[in-house]
């Protein structure tokens, strides 16, 4: 499937059009990854390479730190994730797509989605 390049203008000719952005969170574990064929793994990684060529910012999740600053009285930190899941967070990406349906299509072939994990797609408003 050929994907469109990042938009630089809108159909109405406005030069300040920004293609919608979506934040993705991939959840998965090695056991699920090891279940899929070498061909499926290669295709999933090729899909991620395609997303990167389109300008996606992608990264593998490290260890999280929770940060709180109640009443602006000073930062408090706690090691570990705030939310829990049956699968560990594997990575994050910020992608551009024309709409939510395209964003879903783009990530549906990525490693976490293919390797028995899940990818959340969140509309991202730079507001």
N, CA and C atoms as a LAMMPS dump frame, in Angstrom:
ITEM: TIMESTEP
0
ITEM: NUMBER OF ATOMS
381
ITEM: BOX BOUNDS ff ff ff
-5.0000000000000000e+02 5.0000000000000000e+02
-5.0000000000000000e+02 5.0000000000000000e+02
-5.0000000000000000e+02 5.0000000000000000e+02
ITEM: ATOMS id mol type element x y z
1 1 1 N 0.847 -1.168 0
2 1 2 C 0 0 0
3 1 3 C 0.891 1.23 0
4 2 1 N 0.691 2.106 -0.932
5 2 2 C 1.457 3.347 -0.981
6 2 3 C 0.786 4.382 -0.102
7 3 1 N 1.581 5.066 0.706
8 3 2 C 1.045 6.032 1.649
9 3 3 C 1.367 7.443 1.191
10 4 1 N 0.467 8.388 1.479
11 4 2 C 0.71 9.77 1.06
12 4 3 C 1.833 10.404 1.856
13 5 1 N 2.496 11.353 1.237
14 5 2 C 3.514 12.119 1.939
15 5 3 C 2.818 13.057 2.923
16 6 1 N 3.578 13.601 3.871
17 6 2 C 3.027 14.553 4.828
18 6 3 C 2.464 15.758 4.081
19 7 1 N 1.284 16.192 4.463
20 7 2 C 0.624 17.318 3.806
21 7 3 C 1.332 18.629 4.121
22 8 1 N 1.434 19.491 3.122
23 8 2 C 2.006 20.819 3.347
24 8 3 C 0.978 21.908 3.097
25 9 1 N -0.144 21.568 2.54
26 9 2 C -1.204 22.536 2.296
27 9 3 C -2.532 21.818 2.283
28 10 1 N -3.606 22.553 2.47
29 10 2 C -4.914 21.917 2.477
30 10 3 C -5.523 21.96 1.093
31 11 1 N -6.641 21.274 0.939
32 11 2 C -7.342 21.27 -0.329
33 11 3 C -7.807 22.672 -0.688
34 12 1 N -8.055 23.509 0.299
35 12 2 C -8.515 24.872 0.034
36 12 3 C -7.363 25.808 -0.308
37 13 1 N -6.138 25.301 -0.249
38 13 2 C -4.983 26.104 -0.602
39 13 3 C -4.3 26.765 0.571
40 14 1 N -4.786 26.579 1.776
41 14 2 C -4.164 27.18 2.946
42 14 3 C -2.81 26.526 3.188
43 15 1 N -1.787 27.326 3.313
44 15 2 C -0.442 26.798 3.507
45 15 3 C -0.159 26.398 4.948
46 16 1 N -1.03 26.75 5.892
47 16 2 C -0.761 26.435 7.287
48 16 3 C -1.489 25.177 7.762
49 17 1 N -2.031 24.411 6.848
50 17 2 C -2.71 23.171 7.21
51 17 3 C -1.719 22.205 7.834
52 18 1 N -2.105 21.633 8.953
53 18 2 C -1.281 20.626 9.62
54 18 3 C -2.027 19.301 9.58
55 19 1 N -1.386 18.266 9.109
56 19 2 C -2.017 16.958 9.105
57 19 3 C -2.248 16.538 10.557
58 20 1 N -3.398 15.932 10.854
59 20 2 C -3.656 15.493 12.228
60 20 3 C -2.578 14.533 12.725
61 21 1 N -2.294 14.635 14.011
62 21 2 C -1.297 13.773 14.648
63 21 3 C -1.991 12.831 15.616
64 22 1 N -1.394 11.672 15.787
65 22 2 C -1.913 10.651 16.683
66 22 3 C -0.759 10.089 17.497
67 23 1 N -0.977 9.965 18.784
68 23 2 C 0.001 9.332 19.666
69 23 3 C -0.388 7.867 19.788
70 24 1 N 0.578 6.999 19.668
71 24 2 C 0.294 5.576 19.816
72 24 3 C 1.109 5.015 20.973
73 25 1 N 0.496 4.067 21.654
74 25 2 C 1.172 3.351 22.735
75 25 3 C 1.07 1.872 22.404
76 26 1 N 2.201 1.238 22.242
77 26 2 C 2.234 -0.186 21.919
78 26 3 C 2.498 -1.017 23.164
79 27 1 N 1.7 -2.043 23.328
80 27 2 C 1.855 -2.971 24.449
81 27 3 C 2.18 -4.343 23.874
82 28 1 N 3.139 -5.011 24.463
83 28 2 C 3.482 -6.347 23.989
84 28 3 C 4.607 -6.932 24.805
85 29 1 N 4.799 -8.214 24.616
86 29 2 C 5.881 -8.893 25.33
87 29 3 C 6.584 -9.861 24.398
88 30 1 N 7.746 -10.253 24.784
89 30 2 C 8.601 -11.099 23.949
90 30 3 C 7.926 -12.417 23.568
91 31 1 N 7.149 -13.005 24.474
92 31 2 C 6.503 -14.286 24.187
93 31 3 C 5.575 -14.169 22.977
94 32 1 N 4.813 -13.097 22.892
95 32 2 C 3.937 -12.896 21.736
96 32 3 C 4.728 -12.665 20.47
97 33 1 N 5.805 -11.912 20.586
98 33 2 C 6.677 -11.639 19.44
99 33 3 C 7.291 -12.926 18.922
100 34 1 N 7.715 -13.795 19.844
101 34 2 C 8.343 -15.054 19.452
102 34 3 C 7.364 -16.031 18.812
103 35 1 N 6.058 -15.84 19.014
104 35 2 C 5.037 -16.725 18.434
105 35 3 C 4.861 -16.534 16.935
106 36 1 N 5.166 -15.34 16.434
107 36 2 C 4.89 -15.073 15.022
108 36 3 C 6.069 -15.494 14.156
109 37 1 N 5.782 -15.735 12.887
110 37 2 C 6.819 -16.207 11.961
111 37 3 C 7.857 -15.117 11.699
112 38 1 N 9.008 -15.551 11.235
113 38 2 C 10.074 -14.613 10.871
114 38 3 C 9.587 -13.663 9.775
115 39 1 N 8.787 -14.17 8.837
116 39 2 C 8.255 -13.316 7.765
117 39 3 C 7.313 -12.256 8.332
118 40 1 N 6.467 -12.64 9.276
119 40 2 C 5.547 -11.678 9.895
120 40 3 C 6.318 -10.626 10.678
121 41 1 N 7.372 -11.032 11.389
122 41 2 C 8.21 -10.067 12.117
123 41 3 C 8.868 -9.088 11.15
124 42 1 N 9.419 -9.622 10.056
125 42 2 C 10.089 -8.763 9.08
126 42 3 C 9.108 -7.77 8.467
127 43 1 N 7.906 -8.22 8.134
128 43 2 C 6.896 -7.327 7.558
129 43 3 C 6.474 -6.26 8.563
130 44 1 N 6.342 -6.634 9.827
131 44 2 C 5.955 -5.674 10.869
132 44 3 C 7.031 -4.611 11.047
133 45 1 N 8.287 -5.021 11.05
134 45 2 C 9.375 -4.044 11.182
135 45 3 C 9.49 -3.172 9.931
136 46 1 N 9.215 -3.747 8.762
137 46 2 C 9.208 -2.953 7.531
138 46 3 C 8.109 -1.895 7.604
139 47 1 N 6.967 -2.238 8.205
140 47 2 C 5.891 -1.26 8.376
141 47 3 C 6.351 -0.116 9.279
142 48 1 N 7.048 -0.435 10.369
143 48 2 C 7.571 0.622 11.24
144 48 3 C 8.585 1.489 10.495
145 49 1 N 9.416 0.873 9.663
146 49 2 C 10.375 1.649 8.866
147 49 3 C 9.649 2.607 7.929
148 50 1 N 8.54 2.152 7.354
149 50 2 C 7.738 3.01 6.488
150 50 3 C 7.163 4.191 7.274
151 51 1 N 6.662 3.916 8.465
152 51 2 C 6.143 5 9.31
153 51 3 C 7.237 6.013 9.625
154 52 1 N 8.441 5.539 9.917
155 52 2 C 9.554 6.452 10.198
156 52 3 C 9.895 7.3 8.979
157 53 1 N 9.884 6.691 7.794
158 53 2 C 10.167 7.465 6.576
159 53 3 C 9.099 8.532 6.344
160 54 1 N 7.893 8.298 6.812
161 54 2 C 6.807 9.282 6.717
162 54 3 C 6.94 10.374 7.766
163 55 1 N 7.905 10.221 8.685
164 55 2 C 8.135 11.252 9.687
165 55 3 C 7.698 10.89 11.094
166 56 1 N 7.257 9.659 11.314
167 56 2 C 6.837 9.262 12.659
168 56 3 C 8.013 9.318 13.621
169 57 1 N 7.745 9.792 14.821
170 57 2 C 8.717 9.73 15.906
171 57 3 C 8.386 8.467 16.688
172 58 1 N 9.329 7.546 16.77
173 58 2 C 9.069 6.256 17.42
174 58 3 C 10.169 5.961 18.415
175 59 1 N 9.803 5.272 19.481
176 59 2 C 10.8 4.893 20.459
177 59 3 C 10.338 3.742 21.326
178 60 1 N 11.297 3.059 21.886
179 60 2 C 11.042 1.951 22.796
180 60 3 C 10.879 2.522 24.196
181 61 1 N 9.906 2.003 24.917
182 61 2 C 9.633 2.511 26.262
183 61 3 C 10.727 2.102 27.23
184 62 1 N 11.176 3.062 28.018
185 62 2 C 12.099 2.796 29.113
186 62 3 C 11.304 2.676 30.408
187 63 1 N 11.977 2.79 31.523
188 63 2 C 11.302 2.716 32.824
189 63 3 C 10.661 4.048 33.166
190 64 1 N 9.38 4.038 33.5
191 64 2 C 8.685 5.297 33.786
192 64 3 C 8.927 5.809 35.197
193 65 1 N 8.76 7.1 35.345
194 65 2 C 8.796 7.772 36.64
195 65 3 C 7.547 8.645 36.723
196 66 1 N 6.789 8.516 37.784
197 66 2 C 5.626 9.366 38.01
198 66 3 C 6.105 10.678 38.634
199 67 1 N 5.533 11.774 38.178
200 67 2 C 5.896 13.093 38.7
201 67 3 C 4.623 13.795 39.171
202 68 1 N 4.669 14.269 40.377
203 68 2 C 3.575 15.069 40.933
204 68 3 C 4.176 16.332 41.533
205 69 1 N 3.377 17.398 41.547
206 69 2 C 3.802 18.657 42.15
207 69 3 C 2.564 19.299 42.776
208 70 1 N 2.071 18.725 43.888
209 70 2 C 0.823 19.222 44.467
210 70 3 C 0.942 20.679 44.921
211 71 1 N 0.01 21.476 44.462
212 71 2 C -0.039 22.905 44.791
213 71 3 C 1.263 23.629 44.475
214 72 1 N 2.001 23.129 43.498
215 72 2 C 3.285 23.708 43.087
216 72 3 C 4.248 23.82 44.262
217 73 1 N 4.151 22.864 45.197
218 73 2 C 4.994 22.891 46.389
219 73 3 C 6.286 22.12 46.259
220 74 1 N 6.546 21.559 45.124
221 74 2 C 7.775 20.811 44.92
222 74 3 C 7.478 19.471 44.255
223 75 1 N 8.349 19.104 43.362
224 75 2 C 8.151 17.863 42.612
225 75 3 C 8.364 16.652 43.505
226 76 1 N 7.461 15.697 43.367
227 76 2 C 7.567 14.401 44.035
228 76 3 C 7.628 13.338 42.941
229 77 1 N 8.497 12.374 43.093
230 77 2 C 8.613 11.324 42.086
231 77 3 C 8.413 9.965 42.714
232 78 1 N 7.971 9.05 41.884
233 78 2 C 7.794 7.653 42.3
234 78 3 C 8.125 6.78 41.096
235 79 1 N 8.96 5.774 41.29
236 79 2 C 9.321 4.869 40.213
237 79 3 C 8.12 4.019 39.817
238 80 1 N 8.005 3.742 38.531
239 80 2 C 6.969 2.841 38.044
240 80 3 C 5.855 3.563 37.319
241 81 1 N 5.067 2.774 36.617
242 81 2 C 3.957 3.305 35.831
243 81 3 C 2.777 3.658 36.717
244 82 1 N 2.031 4.665 36.335
245 82 2 C 0.812 5.048 37.037
246 82 3 C -0.312 4.08 36.67
247 83 1 N -0.449 3.788 35.372
248 83 2 C -1.488 2.862 34.915
249 83 3 C -0.891 1.471 34.768
250 84 1 N -1.738 0.467 34.929
251 84 2 C -1.253 -0.898 34.763
252 84 3 C -2.005 -1.573 33.627
253 85 1 N -1.4 -2.593 33.077
254 85 2 C -1.946 -3.31 31.94
255 85 3 C -1.52 -4.768 32.041
256 86 1 N -2.266 -5.641 31.39
257 86 2 C -1.878 -7.05 31.374
258 86 3 C -0.623 -7.276 30.533
259 87 1 N -0.307 -6.331 29.641
260 87 2 C 0.919 -6.382 28.838
261 87 3 C 1.767 -5.158 29.162
262 88 1 N 3.079 -5.295 29.14
263 88 2 C 3.923 -4.128 29.39
264 88 3 C 3.907 -3.153 28.214
265 89 1 N 4.137 -1.874 28.514
266 89 2 C 4.294 -0.878 27.459
267 89 3 C 5.595 -1.194 26.734
268 90 1 N 5.517 -1.29 25.414
269 90 2 C 6.695 -1.611 24.613
270 90 3 C 7.27 -0.375 23.929
271 91 1 N 6.412 0.562 23.527
272 91 2 C 6.925 1.731 22.841
273 91 3 C 5.85 2.752 22.555
274 92 1 N 6.308 3.878 22.027
275 92 2 C 5.442 5.006 21.726
276 92 3 C 5.761 5.51 20.331
277 93 1 N 4.793 6.161 19.715
278 93 2 C 5.043 6.826 18.439
279 93 3 C 4.119 8.017 18.317
280 94 1 N 4.56 8.992 17.566
281 94 2 C 3.736 10.12 17.175
282 94 3 C 3.705 10.077 15.659
283 95 1 N 2.502 9.842 15.098
284 95 2 C 2.373 9.692 13.652
285 95 3 C 1.417 10.75 13.108
286 96 1 N 1.502 10.983 11.8
287 96 2 C 0.553 11.838 11.113
288 96 3 C -0.303 10.969 10.213
289 97 1 N -1.592 11.279 10.166
290 97 2 C -2.524 10.575 9.304
291 97 3 C -3.667 11.521 8.979
292 98 1 N -4.361 11.259 7.896
293 98 2 C -5.453 12.148 7.496
294 98 3 C -6.613 12.089 8.475
295 99 1 N -6.806 10.937 9.124
296 99 2 C -7.888 10.786 10.095
297 99 3 C -7.618 9.537 10.94
298 100 1 N -8.502 9.281 11.899
299 100 2 C -8.325 8.143 12.802
300 100 3 C -8.3 6.823 12.046
301 101 1 N -9.142 6.685 11.037
302 101 2 C -9.175 5.432 10.27
303 101 3 C -7.819 5.157 9.615
304 102 1 N -7.199 6.188 9.042
305 102 2 C -5.888 5.983 8.43
306 102 3 C -4.84 5.67 9.495
307 103 1 N -4.904 6.349 10.641
308 103 2 C -3.944 6.068 11.72
309 103 3 C -4.038 4.607 12.151
310 104 1 N -5.259 4.112 12.282
311 104 2 C -5.461 2.705 12.661
312 104 3 C -4.867 1.786 11.603
313 105 1 N -5.132 2.076 10.342
314 105 2 C -4.584 1.263 9.251
315 105 3 C -3.058 1.265 9.291
316 106 1 N -2.458 2.427 9.533
317 106 2 C -1.002 2.538 9.54
318 106 3 C -0.358 1.694 10.639
319 107 1 N -0.944 1.681 11.828
320 107 2 C -0.316 0.953 12.94
321 107 3 C -0.759 -0.5 13.03
322 108 1 N -1.783 -0.884 12.279
323 108 2 C -2.307 -2.253 12.392
324 108 3 C -1.318 -3.318 11.935
325 109 1 N -0.292 -2.908 11.217
326 109 2 C 0.712 -3.86 10.727
327 109 3 C 2.031 -3.741 11.475
328 110 1 N 2.037 -2.978 12.573
329 110 2 C 3.25 -2.792 13.378
330 110 3 C 3.468 -3.978 14.315
331 111 1 N 4.696 -4.133 14.832
332 111 2 C 5.012 -5.308 15.638
333 111 3 C 4.06 -5.581 16.806
334 112 1 N 3.709 -4.607 17.6
335 112 2 C 2.839 -4.9 18.742
336 112 3 C 1.475 -5.416 18.306
337 113 1 N 0.91 -4.847 17.252
338 113 2 C -0.405 -5.283 16.784
339 113 3 C -0.343 -6.695 16.21
340 114 1 N 0.727 -7 15.5
341 114 2 C 0.871 -8.293 14.833
342 114 3 C 1.288 -9.378 15.819
343 115 1 N 2.067 -9.032 16.83
344 115 2 C 2.68 -10.023 17.73
345 115 3 C 1.87 -10.219 19.012
346 116 1 N 0.553 -10.324 18.862
347 116 2 C -0.335 -10.662 19.983
348 116 3 C -0.355 -9.601 21.076
349 117 1 N -0.029 -8.364 20.717
350 117 2 C -0.119 -7.25 21.651
351 117 3 C -1.256 -6.338 21.224
352 118 1 N -1.146 -5.081 21.563
353 118 2 C -2.175 -4.105 21.218
354 118 3 C -1.517 -2.732 21.073
355 119 1 N -2.109 -1.915 20.219
356 119 2 C -1.656 -0.533 20.074
357 119 3 C -2.846 0.377 20.311
358 120 1 N -2.69 1.307 21.241
359 120 2 C -3.689 2.349 21.436
360 120 3 C -3.355 3.506 20.512
361 121 1 N -4.378 4.085 19.908
362 121 2 C -4.218 5.258 19.053
363 121 3 C -5.006 6.397 19.68
364 122 1 N -4.301 7.457 20.041
365 122 2 C -4.9 8.623 20.694
366 122 3 C -4.778 9.829 19.777
367 123 1 N -5.904 10.495 19.439
368 123 2 C -5.79 11.761 18.714
369 123 3 C -4.952 12.725 19.557
370 124 1 N -4.052 13.446 18.912
371 124 2 C -3.106 14.319 19.606
372 124 3 C -3.351 15.744 19.161
373 125 1 N -3.784 16.587 20.064
374 125 2 C -4.061 17.992 19.767
375 125 3 C -2.929 18.829 20.338
376 126 1 N -2.197 19.487 19.456
377 126 2 C -1.067 20.309 19.911
378 126 3 C -1.517 21.591 20.587
379 127 1 N -2.837 21.852 20.54
380 127 2 C -3.482 22.983 21.165
381 127 3 C -2.601 23.96 21.738
